[in-house]
Structure formats: structure tokens, C-alpha cells
């Protein structure tokens, strides 16, 4: 089995995205899959694909107070 996440372009800026999952919601959704299931990203209705790795993640901070809370 392969797990494919069909992505979409919803906005030009993060602040304009109406809804996105939280880390907790994502973890809860993925917990029933076998941990060895590969995850792929699907773009343009399956015209192109990509993968995920730890370098794919980037932390963005709204202001300095967010950094201090961590």
C-alpha cells in the first residue's frame, strides 16, 4: 500500500489559508496506518508527485514571543 496526499494550492500566503490540520489531527489520522507505509504528495490532480522527508519541514514563527514559549 502507498498513501497519497492530494494537495491543493489554496492561497498565496499562509494567512489566507482558511483551514489546515493541526499536528494532533494529522497524527490521529495517520495512527491507523502501518508505520512502514510510504507517503507521497500528489500535485495537479496526479500529474506530478513528490515525497516527504525531515528536511521538508520548516518552522515559521509569528513573532519572538512564540519562540520563547517553546
Phi, psi and omega per residue, in radians:
X1 nan 2.538 3.019
X2 -2.183 2.449 3.090
X3 -1.799 2.113 -3.128
X4 -1.961 2.194 3.076
X5 -1.746 1.989 3.132
X6 -1.411 1.899 -3.082
X7 -1.560 2.851 3.074
X8 -2.511 2.691 3.051
X9 -1.690 1.934 -3.056
X10 -1.785 -0.382 -3.041
X11 -2.825 2.919 3.083
X12 -1.623 -0.294 3.110
X13 -2.320 2.604 -3.135
X14 -0.982 -0.699 -3.097
X15 -1.140 -0.271 -3.128
X16 -1.659 -0.055 3.095
X17 -1.307 2.179 -3.052
X18 -1.288 -0.643 -3.109
X19 -2.657 2.468 2.979
X20 -2.578 2.712 3.138
X21 -1.235 2.648 2.972
X22 -1.486 2.914 3.073
X23 -1.012 -0.746 3.141
X24 -1.076 -0.738 3.111
X25 -1.144 -0.691 3.122
X26 -1.144 -0.793 3.107
X27 -1.054 -0.779 -3.141
X28 -1.086 -0.677 3.140
X29 -1.182 -0.648 -3.073
X30 -1.492 -0.237 -3.002
X31 -1.119 -0.381 -3.131
X32 -1.511 -0.119 3.110
X33 -1.498 2.618 3.025
X34 -1.023 2.311 -3.110
X35 -1.041 -0.321 3.133
X36 -1.623 0.095 3.126
X37 -1.243 2.133 3.114
X38 -1.252 2.539 -3.125
X39 -1.994 2.296 3.125
X40 -2.176 2.644 3.042
X41 -1.792 2.371 3.114
X42 -1.954 2.243 3.131
X43 -2.036 2.672 3.018
X44 0.923 0.852 3.108
X45 0.992 0.706 3.083
X46 1.487 0.177 3.125
X47 -1.303 -0.643 3.081
X48 -2.341 2.767 -3.090
X49 -2.355 2.787 3.062
X50 -2.561 3.017 3.128
X51 -2.102 3.050 3.108
X52 -2.051 2.508 2.931
X53 -2.640 3.040 -3.049
X54 -1.088 -0.408 3.108
X55 -1.344 -0.179 -3.130
X56 -1.318 -0.279 -3.053
X57 -1.654 2.450 3.121
X58 -2.377 2.345 3.093
X59 -1.654 2.198 3.072
X60 -1.972 2.337 -3.112
X61 -1.912 2.396 3.111
X62 -1.245 -0.698 3.097
X63 -2.787 3.101 -3.078
X64 -1.119 -0.491 -3.116
X65 -1.151 -0.528 3.081
X66 -1.116 -0.671 -3.131
X67 -1.157 -0.622 -3.113
X68 -1.233 -0.470 -3.121
X69 -1.255 -0.337 -3.064
X70 -1.478 nan nan
